[in-house]
């Protein structure tokens, strides 16, 4: 079973082995214009394409964004995300999320 990271894991550190995945899920409602962007060291982790999953059947309803993250090399990195309107710049950031990742061979 693939481990899942959520809002509750903000600020924590996780351990992964090379080749092992983790799933990151964060609440998001793209109809507001706000979204999460993810920054990570691509030498150590491979980030799958962002996927949005709706939790409501209504138009404009929220849901969550999901990323599949796979450890590809030993080392230490941090997954850094910000919830913002990218076109409005840093002043639009409403929330930040970070998880440390320690990757072993």
PEZIGI-V549585 format. One record per pair of residues at least 6 apart in sequence whose C-alpha atoms are under 7 Angstrom apart, sorted by the first residue. I is the first residue (numbers start at 0). J is the second residue. If there is no record, write none. Layout:
i: [I & I]
j: [J & J]
//
This chain:
i: [1 & 1 & 1 & 2 & 2 & 3 & 3 & 3 & 4 & 4 & 4 & 5 & 5 & 5 & 6 & 8 & 9 & 9 & 9 & 10 & 10 & 11 & 11 & 12 & 12 & 12 & 13 & 13 & 13 & 14 & 14 & 14 & 15 & 15 & 15 & 15 & 16 & 16 & 16 & 16 & 17 & 17 & 17 & 17 & 17 & 17 & 17 & 18 & 18 & 18 & 19 & 19 & 20 & 20 & 20 & 20 & 21 & 21 & 21 & 22 & 22 & 22 & 22 & 23 & 23 & 23 & 24 & 24 & 24 & 24 & 25 & 25 & 25 & 26 & 26 & 26 & 27 & 27 & 27 & 27 & 27 & 28 & 28 & 28 & 30 & 32 & 33 & 33 & 33 & 34 & 34 & 34 & 35 & 35 & 35 & 35 & 36 & 36 & 36 & 37 & 37 & 37 & 38 & 38 & 38 & 39 & 39 & 39 & 40 & 42 & 43 & 43 & 43 & 43 & 43 & 44 & 44 & 44 & 44 & 45 & 45 & 45 & 45 & 46 & 46 & 46 & 46 & 47 & 47 & 47 & 48 & 49 & 49 & 49 & 50 & 50 & 50 & 51 & 51 & 51 & 52 & 52 & 52 & 53 & 53 & 53 & 54 & 54 & 55 & 55 & 70 & 72 & 73 & 73 & 73 & 74 & 74 & 74 & 75 & 75 & 75 & 76 & 76 & 76 & 77 & 77 & 77 & 77 & 78 & 78 & 78 & 79 & 79 & 79 & 80 & 80 & 80 & 81 & 81 & 81 & 81 & 82 & 82 & 82 & 82 & 83 & 83 & 83 & 84]
j: [20 & 21 & 22 & 21 & 22 & 21 & 22 & 23 & 22 & 23 & 24 & 23 & 24 & 25 & 25 & 98 & 96 & 97 & 98 & 97 & 98 & 98 & 99 & 98 & 99 & 100 & 99 & 100 & 101 & 100 & 101 & 102 & 70 & 101 & 102 & 103 & 70 & 102 & 103 & 104 & 70 & 71 & 72 & 73 & 102 & 103 & 104 & 69 & 70 & 71 & 69 & 70 & 67 & 68 & 69 & 70 & 67 & 68 & 69 & 65 & 66 & 67 & 68 & 65 & 66 & 67 & 63 & 64 & 65 & 66 & 63 & 64 & 65 & 62 & 63 & 64 & 34 & 61 & 62 & 63 & 64 & 60 & 61 & 62 & 59 & 84 & 82 & 83 & 84 & 82 & 83 & 84 & 80 & 81 & 82 & 83 & 80 & 81 & 82 & 78 & 79 & 80 & 78 & 79 & 80 & 77 & 78 & 79 & 76 & 72 & 70 & 71 & 72 & 73 & 74 & 68 & 69 & 70 & 71 & 68 & 69 & 70 & 71 & 66 & 67 & 68 & 69 & 66 & 67 & 68 & 66 & 64 & 65 & 66 & 64 & 65 & 66 & 63 & 64 & 65 & 62 & 63 & 64 & 61 & 62 & 63 & 61 & 62 & 61 & 62 & 102 & 102 & 102 & 103 & 104 & 101 & 102 & 103 & 100 & 101 & 102 & 99 & 100 & 101 & 97 & 98 & 99 & 100 & 97 & 98 & 99 & 96 & 97 & 98 & 95 & 96 & 97 & 92 & 94 & 95 & 96 & 92 & 93 & 94 & 95 & 91 & 92 & 93 & 91]
//
